[in-house]
Amino acid sequence: MSISQASLTLDEAPYRRPSEFRRGVAASTPVLLGIIPYALVLGAQAAQKGLSVVEVPLMTGMNFAGGSEFAAIQLWTSPPHILLIAAITLLVNSRHFLMGAALAPFLGHLPRRKVFPALFVMCDESWALGLADARQRAAAGLNPAFSLPYYAGAALPFYLAWVVFTTAGAALGPVLGNVEDYGFAMAFPAVFLVLMRGMWTGFAAARPWLVSLVVAALTYLIVPGAWYVAAGALSGLVSAWLFSGDEA
């Protein structure tokens, strides 16, 4: 079934919304399989830092943002430097301002009681799938362009899988030892390369990504500690703002 056919099915027969949900699940499944390894890595790293199998799902369920969680775990000490971790979390998650702004034009028809939960479970993967689907529906002339059941089918499996497999990583980590030795960490950049390939619209639009990558890499090589996280996030945001004038 094409996206147009599926969308028309939704618009003409709301009682068939489960089919849209299943379409979202089907679209997310290949990427979903890719996040499981690094969910296990994060859980195992958290366990090595002293977090329990109860604390790990609390962290990953309440702060559903993998990049900031990896940064927080790397910075975790006993006692933890709360302000530093909070500042890094804010910087890493600040990309959600831009992600939300990109998605906002498609959410105007939805009440806030649906928008806020949808944004809570938004991650890089579900955002990319939801935005790409909304743009395709808009190009096909479908109204509304944003399919909430499709988005729910794409986003909820990520949330559930992230919480479940980070918890599993915390439980299995002490048994498996250093899970990074298995090469699971390679899944993290692999998933983002797949997402980037799907959203690639040309070199001009990718300039903020490249600036962020170069600045983060140079900072990692030159400055001790985790400042490369902040440097990469800030440089990406600033460059996105600067380059936005070129696209207008």
N, C-alpha and C positions, 0 to 999 in steps of 0.2 A: 504493500500500500504506500502510495506516495504521500508526502507531507500535505499536499493540497487535499487529497482525498480524505486523509485522516482528519484534517482541520475542518473540512466541510461536514464530516460526520459529527464532529463536536458541535458546530454551530447549529446544525439542523436538528439534532437530536441530543439535548443535554443529558438524557438518561443514559446515553452511551459514553459518558465521560470515563468510565473504567477503561475503555479502549485507548483513550488519550493517556491515561496513567500508564498503561502497559507500554505504549509507544515510548514514553519517557524512560521507563525501566530498561527497555530494549536498547535505547540509545546510550544509556549510561553504563551498561554492563561491561563493555570492553575496557573502559577507563577505570571502572570500579575494581576490576581484577588487578589493575596496576597499583592501586593505592594500598592494597592489603599488605604487601611486603613492608612498606615503610610505616604502616600503622604498627606492625609487629616490632619494627626497629624502635619507634618512639616509645612504645610500652616497655620494651626491654631496657632502653636507656633510662626511662623514668624509674624503673625498679632498681637499677644500679645506683641511682641518686638517692634511693631510700623511700620512694613513694610506694604505697601499698596498692593492692588490687582493688581497693575501694577508692582510694584517692585518685588513681589514674582515670577511671571513667568519669569522676566528678570534674576533673580538669578538662578532658576532651569533650565531655557533653555540654559543659557550661561555656567553654571558650572554644567553639568549633572553628578552629583556624590552625591548620597543621604547621604552617611556616612559623608562626609566633610560638607555638608549643615547642617546636624543636629548638628555637632560640632560647626560650625560657628554661628548658631542661639543660641546655649547655651552660647557662649562667647560674644554675641552681647550686646553692651552697647551704651549709648549715651553720648559722641561721641564714636564710635567703636574703639577698639584697632586693627588697620588695620594690623600692622606687625604680631601681635600674631595670628590673624585669618588667615592671609596668610600662616604663618609658619605651623599652625595646618592643614590647607587645603592641603598644600604640603605633609605633613607627611601622612595624611590619604589617599591621592590619590597616594602616592608613590607605592602602590601595583599595580597600573596600569603599572608600568615599567615591573614587573614580568608577569602580564597578557599579555601585548603586546609582550613580548619576547616569551612566550609560543605559541602565535598565529602566530608570524612572519614566521615560516617555511612554513605555509600554504598560505601565502599571496604573495609569490614571483611572481606568474603569473599575478598579478593584477597591473595596472598602479597606480601611486600615486594619480591621480585625483579621484580614487575610494577608495584607501586605507585610505586616510586621513578622508574623510567623514565617512567611516565605523568605524574608530577608535574613531571619535568624539562621536558617539552615543553608543559606547561600555560601558556597565555597567556590574556589576557582573553577572547578570542574563543572558544577551545576550552573554557575553563572554563564560559562562559555556555551554550554548546551542550550540553556534557556534563551540567551540573547541571540544565538545563531538561528534557533527555531523561530523566534519572534520576527527576526529580520526576513526570513524566508516567507513566513506567513504574510508579512506586510507587503513584500514584493509581489506576492500572489494576489493581493487585494483583499485579504481576509480580515474581518473585523469581529472581535478584537484580535490583534496580532499576537498578543501574549496568551498562551494557553496555560492556565494555572494547573490543570490536571497533568499536563505533560511535564511541567516544571516540577510538580510534586513527585512524579514518577522518577524524574532524574535526580532530585535532590535528597529525598528521604533515604534511599538506599545508601548514599554516601555517608549520611549522618549515622545511621545504624551501624554500618560496617566499620566506620571509624571508631566509634565507641566500643564495639564488640572486640575488634582486633587489637586495639591498643591495650584493652584489658587482658586479652589473651597474651599479648607480648609481655605484659607485666607479670603474668602468672608463669609463662614459659621461659622468660629471660634467664632466671637463675639456673634453670636446667640446661639451656642451650649454650650458656656462656655469652661471649661477644658475638651477637648476631650479625654485626657488620662484616665478620669474616666470611659470611655466606654470600656477600655481595648484594644483599637486599636493598642497601641504600641507593643502588643504581636505579631502582624503580622510581625514585623521586624525580630526578631530572628527566627520566624517560617519559613519564606522564606529562610533564610540562612541555616537553618537545612535541608530543602528540597534540596537546592543546594549542600550542603556538602554530603548528602546521595547519590546523583547522581554522585558525583565525587570521592567518597571514593574508594581508591585503597589499603588501608591497613594502619596500625598504623605508619609505618616508614614515609610515605608521609605526614601524618597528624601532625608530630611533630612540625613544625613551627606554625601551628594553635594553638596547645595546649600551646606552650610556650607563644605565644601572648596573649591567653586567661588568663593564670595564672598571667602573669606580669601585664596585664591591671587590673585584679581584685584586686591584691595586692596593686597596685598603687592607685586604687580608694579608698581602705580602709585606706590607710596610708597617702597619700598626698592630701591636699585640692586642689580644682580646677579641671581643665580638663586635668591634666598632664597624666592621665591614657590613653588618646587617643594617645598621642605621645609615651608613654612608650610601649603600645601594638603594635603600628605600627612599631616602631624601632626594638623591640625585635623579631617581626615576620620576618622582613627583614633580620636581622642579623642571626637568627637561620636558615632561608631558605638558606642563603649563606653557613653557616657552615655545614648544613646537606647535601648540594648538593654534597659534595665530597663522601658521603656514597653511593649515588645512582649511581655514575659514574661507 
